[in-house]
Amino acid sequence: MKGAAAHVREPVAITIRCARPADSDAIVTVLRRSIIELCVDDHHNDPGVLGGWLQNKTASNVCVWIDAPGNFMLIAEGGARGVCGVAFQYCSGIWNGRVLCADLRFESAWTW
C-alpha cells in the first residue's frame, strides 16, 4: 500500500492506573483535545457549543472529580507521551466514559 509506512507507529507500552490529583493538568489536556478535535461532528466548531462543553474541564474540577467519594478515574500512560487516555465513572452513575488523546485515536490500545 503506497504511503502506508508513513502512518505506521512504533508500539507504545500503555500503563493503566488510578488517576491522582497531580495528573489533573494532563487529564484536562486529553479531555479538551478530545472534545475539540474528535467531536467536530457534534459541536461543528460552534464557539458557543464548545464553550459550554469545555467550561468545566479545568484542573481544579478534575481534582474534585478524582477525590469525590464513589468516583472512579483511570488514566492510560504511554511512555514519553504521558497521559494519553482517561476512563471515569461518576458516583451518581449519570456519566461514564473513555476519552483518548486525539493523536492516538487509531491506536489499538483504545479497546479498554
C-alpha positions in Angstrom: 0.0 0.0 0.0 1.6 3.2 -1.2 2.3 5.7 1.6 1.1 3.3 4.4 4.6 3.3 6.0 4.1 7.0 6.8 1.2 6.0 9.1 2.9 3.2 10.9 3.9 4.0 14.5 6.1 2.2 16.9 4.1 0.3 19.5 3.8 2.1 22.8 3.5 0.3 26.1 0.4 1.6 27.8 0.1 1.5 31.6 -3.3 1.9 33.3 -3.5 3.3 36.8 -5.8 5.2 39.1 -5.7 9.0 38.5 -4.2 11.3 41.1 -4.8 15.0 41.6 -1.2 15.6 40.3 -2.5 14.2 36.9 -5.2 16.9 36.6 -3.4 19.2 34.1 -2.6 16.3 31.8 -6.1 14.9 32.1 -7.6 18.3 31.2 -5.4 18.4 28.1 -6.7 15.0 27.0 -10.3 15.9 27.7 -10.2 19.2 25.9 -8.2 18.0 22.9 -10.6 15.1 22.5 -13.6 17.4 22.6 -12.1 19.9 20.2 -10.5 17.5 17.8 -12.6 14.4 17.8 -16.2 15.7 18.4 -16.3 18.2 15.5 -19.3 16.3 14.0 -21.2 17.0 17.2 -20.2 20.6 18.0 -19.5 21.8 14.4 -16.8 24.1 15.8 -19.5 26.4 17.1 -17.9 28.6 19.8 -21.0 28.6 21.9 -21.3 24.8 22.0 -17.6 24.3 22.5 -17.5 26.9 25.3 -20.3 25.0 27.1 -18.6 21.7 26.7 -15.1 23.0 27.8 -16.2 25.3 30.6 -15.9 22.7 33.4 -12.8 21.0 32.0 -10.3 22.6 34.5 -7.6 21.2 36.7 -9.5 22.2 39.8 -12.6 20.4 38.6 -10.7 17.3 37.7 -9.2 17.2 41.2 -12.7 17.4 42.6 -13.9 14.5 40.3 -10.9 12.4 41.3 -11.3 13.0 45.1 -15.1 12.7 45.2 -16.2 9.6 47.2 -17.5 6.9 44.9 -16.0 8.4 41.7 -13.5 6.3 39.8 -11.0 7.6 37.3 -8.2 5.7 35.5 -5.6 7.1 33.2 -3.6 5.5 30.4 0.0 6.5 30.2 2.0 5.9 27.1 5.7 6.2 28.0 7.1 9.6 26.9 3.6 10.6 25.6 2.4 10.8 29.2 -1.3 10.7 29.9 -3.0 9.6 26.7 -6.4 8.3 27.9 -8.9 8.8 30.6 -11.7 6.5 31.8 -14.1 7.5 34.5 -17.3 6.8 36.3 -19.1 9.4 38.4 -20.6 8.2 41.7 -24.0 9.3 40.5 -23.7 6.9 37.6 -25.0 9.6 35.3 -22.0 9.8 33.0 -19.1 7.5 32.4 -16.7 7.4 29.5 -13.4 6.7 27.9 -11.5 9.6 26.4 -8.4 9.4 24.4 -5.7 11.8 23.2 -6.6 12.9 19.7 -3.3 11.9 18.1 -3.7 8.3 19.3 -7.3 7.7 18.1 -6.3 5.0 15.6 -4.1 3.0 18.0 -5.3 -0.5 19.0 -5.0 0.3 22.8 -8.3 2.1 22.8 -10.4 -1.1 23.2 -10.1 -0.7 27.0 
